[in-house]
Amino acid sequence: MCATGRPRLLPVPRPAKAGCVLTVVLLSCPTQALQAHDAPTRWAYPPACCHGDPATGECQRIPARTVHGRSGGWVVVLNPGDHPKVTRQQRYFIPRGDENPSGDGDFHICLHPTEADENCFFVPPDVM
């Protein structure tokens, strides 16, 4: 499907098998956004936050012990093993109001384009 919601078919000059037509339909929609991956508990990270898949994606669940609420925001300190992209200790500050509700009872963070850059931060709704 293209952005209009309808498949855009390209003319096929000779008879083609169904698999070829499907390939033509899929290749004719290059501007369609890629889907974000799901969190381990099956809620989807927003596409603007996640640019990968479950194994290599920037969005991952993080331990609650790494998150500290402060006046005015959240401090997150991640060490290697807390998030797949983190190779050395990283510290992030997320201003209050910039967090998103998580789809489960866990904290999640999206790091993009590098491990030093927090892209999206998710907080359990009962903690917000």
N, C-alpha and C positions, 0 to 999 in steps of 0.2 A: 504494500500500500504506500502511496505517496502522501504528502502532507494534506492533500485534498480528501484522503480517505478512500480513494478509488485507485485501482491499479492503472498505471500508464503503460500501455502496450506499445512496443515498437514494431513496425512492420517486419514480418519475416518473409523474405523473398521466395522461399521454397517450403514445401511441407516440412514440418518439424515435429518431433516427438514431444510429448507433454513435458518431459524434463527440460528440454531446451526452451520451451515457452516460459516455464517457471523461472529459469535462469535469466531470461530476457527481462521479465517483470522485475525481478529483484535488482538487477543491475541498472534498471532505468530510474531508480529512485535514490540517487547518490546523496541527496541533501537530507534524507531522513535521519534523525538523531539516533545514536546508538543507545541501547538500553543500559541503565545502571544495573549493578548486581544487587542481589538480595543480602540482607543481614543473615546471620546464622539462624535466626528465629523466623525467617521468611517474610519480613517486611522489606520493602524496596527502598534503598537509598535514592534520594532525588538525583536525576541525571546531571544536574549542575554540580553536584558534590563528588560524584564517583566517576572515574574515567577508566575503570578496569574490570576485572572479573574477581570472583571470590578468592582466588589464589594470589593474584597480583594487584588487586584493587587497593586504592588508597584508603577506602573506608573499612574500618575494622572495629570490632568491640574492644574496649580497653578495660582494665581492672579498675574497680571503684576506688581502690587505694591510691590511684594515680591522680585523682581529681579532688581539688580542694576549693570549696566555695569561699570567696572573700567578698568584702564589700565592693560593689562595683563590677564583680565578674568572677570568673573561674580561672584557677591556675591548674594546669595539667603538666605533670612531670613524667615523661616517658623514658624508660631505659630499654636497651635491647631485650627483646623477648616480649615486651608489652604490646608491640605493633610490628608487623612484618617489615615495614620500611625503615624502622628506627635502628640505626647502627651505632649510635652513641647517645648519651643523655641529651634530651631535648626538653625545653621548657616553653610552654605556650600560655598566653593570657587571652582569654575570650571575654570581652566586655558583656556585662549582664544585658540581656535582650538580644544578643547575637546568637544565642544557642537555639537549637531546634528540639522539639520533643522527639524522643526516640520511640520506636514502635514496640518496644519491650521494656523491661525494667533495668536495662543496662546502659552504660555510657558507651558512646561510639565517637570516633574522630576520623576525619578524612584528611589525609596529608597529600598536598599537591601544589606545585609540581615536584617539590623535593620534601624530604623528611623534616626540614626546618619550617615548612609552610603549612599552617593549619588552614584548611579550606572550609570545612564544616564541622560542627561539634553538636552532638546529640546527648540530651540529658533525659533521664526518666521523668515522665510527666509529674509524678508525685514529688519530685525534688525541685522542679522549676518553681 
